[in-house]
């Protein structure tokens, strides 16, 4: 929390150098955080068996190979190698096509390894944008900023995406670009030109992954209403900007979703057979007949557990220790947030004018993703209750309240030890996951592959 704008502060307290002179990329600790992230993400890509990351060998890699060999969009034909890929938009895979073409002569194993190597650097690009958002959202407090940046960069589940071939990486980068433009670069700009730019970026995100659409429109919608005030609906500029955003969005990605609707009868076709509610019942009937309640509770618990790391990545014997420790961490953060709210109500804290958009829009993006994932787990695909990695598109929206709550709780302590313990715990979780993958998951996968080849 901060009581002044970042650009106007001259605080030279223990939180760091003067805010108007401080730049994150000139801080050696920032570079250390990013280098540790890069080392862990690249290592993670070698810990996971090649082709065994989520959907890697049956969707993501075949999609790139299909585009490189046919230069045509995938078809709905599971019998054709590379077919049945209509679920995902093509932009992420198209961006990887040059890397595949440059490496395919050395075989699919080498080509897959080369494609995996793109993911750590795409996520790194997102981290550099998140870094500016986090700095602003922390009110330009250096200690809070470093804590939250490290938690974000070393989040165990982030390495699953950063170490694999997955369009989640493209969606993370597209979402980071949009949030950065809306909350930082063009927050004070009300022109139609920038509205067209935001619609274009949102459209590119929708061509990366369909799950970016609800978050993009929520982020932009909240920003527009915020900027135009309580009587936004009476402001002609509000409607002009909204129309410009919508027009640019449809111009960029509308063709893909219209194509899907014409071919499959849905903007985003999902495979059948994974719904927890019987298909004969409508969503409302599923609620009334008691099917939705247990699915909802499982979704809430499963998304909380799996957002830290996939539940299968930890040994079963470690769950009670790991998840109880994470529950304690969340409880401490919640206590800190309650204390911060009480101090804010007493006038002891204030959110600076340039801090609020970065902080609140990050949280709005994450909340939108969480609600979307809950809806999916209850009414569309029940396996989404383990889909915590789908929430990483707006990871700062989770880590900011978590980190700021901890910072508030420990603010009177003159030592950084609590923060160092928490950060070491997160890195330790990654090593626990690596150990489990290496000693348990990989041997099972190898045995299954060998059995299928006999």
C-alpha positions, 0 to 999 in steps of 0.5 A: 500500500502507498499514500503517494504516486510512484512518480512523486515519491522521494522516500529513501527508507529501508524499502530501497532507493528513491522511487523516482530514481529506482528502476527495476531492471537496474536492481541486481536482485531483480536480475537474480530472480529472473535468472533463477526463474530461467534456470529452473524453467529450462531444467524443468523441461528436461525433468519432464519426459519429452512429449509427456507434458499436458497435451504435448504429444497429442495436441500441441506438437502435432498442431505445429507439425500439421501447420508446417507440412500442410499450411492449412488449418486442422480438420476434424478427423481423428484418423488423420495425424494432426487432425482433431485439433480444432479446439485450439486457435492457430496463432501460437502454433503458427509462431512456432512453425519456423522453429519446427521447420528449422529443426525437423531435419534432425527428427521429431525428438530434436524438433520437440526439444527446440520447441520446448526451448521457446517456452521459458523465453516467452514466459520471461517476456511475460514476466518482464511485463508483469514486473512493471505491473507488480512494481506499480501495484506495490506502490513502488515499495521495493521490498513488497515488489521484490517479494511478489516478483520472486513469488510470481517468477518462482511459482511452482506451477509456472514451470509446468508451462515454461518447461513444455510446449503449450499454448498456455504460454502464448496466452500468458504472454498475450494477457500480460501485454493487454494488462500492461497496456491497459493498466500502465501504458495507456491508462490515461489515454481516452483516444479511439486509436488506443481503443483499436490497439486494445481490441487488436491485442485482445483479438490476438490473445483470442487467437492464442487461446479461447480462455483469454476472451472473458478476461480480456473483455472483463479487464477492458470493460472494467477499465472503460467504466472506471475511466468514464465514471459513474455515468459512463453510459451517458458518455458518447466517448465510452460507446465510441471506444467500446465499439472500436475495441469490439470492431478491432477484436472481431476483425482480428479473430472473428473469422476463426470463431465463425469458422468453428461455429459453421463447422462444429456448431460451437465457437469452441468445440469441446469433446463430449463425455466429460460433463459431470452433470448428465447430458439429458439435463440442462445446467439449471436442472443440474443445479436443482437436482443436486448435481452441481453442488458437489462439483462446485465444492470439488472445483473450489478445492481442486483449483486452490490445490492445483494452482500451486502445482499439479496435484500429481506432481507431489508424492502422496505421502507429502500432501498433508505437509505441503498443503497444510503449509500452503493453507497456513500461508494463505491464512497468514496472508488473509489475516494481513489483508484484513489488517490492511483493510482495517488500517485503510478504514482508519485512514492509515493506508491509501491506494495511490492513484497510479497504483490502483489500476495495476493492482485491481485490474490484475485481481479482476483478471484472476477472479474472472479466470477463476470463475470461468474455470469453476463454470467449466468444471461444473457444467462443461468438463469436470476435469477442470477442477484440477486445472489450476494452470489455466489460472496462470494467465493472470498470476499477478492477480493471485500473488499480489494479494498473497504477497501484500497480505504477508508484507502487511503481517510482517511489516513491523519486523526488521528482518527479511527472514520470513520472506526468505523462508517463504521463497525458499519454501516455493523453490523447495516445492519445485524440487519436490515435484522434480523428485516425484516426476523423476522417481515415480511419474517418469518410470510409469510413463516409460513402462506404459510406452514400452508396453504399447510398443510390444 
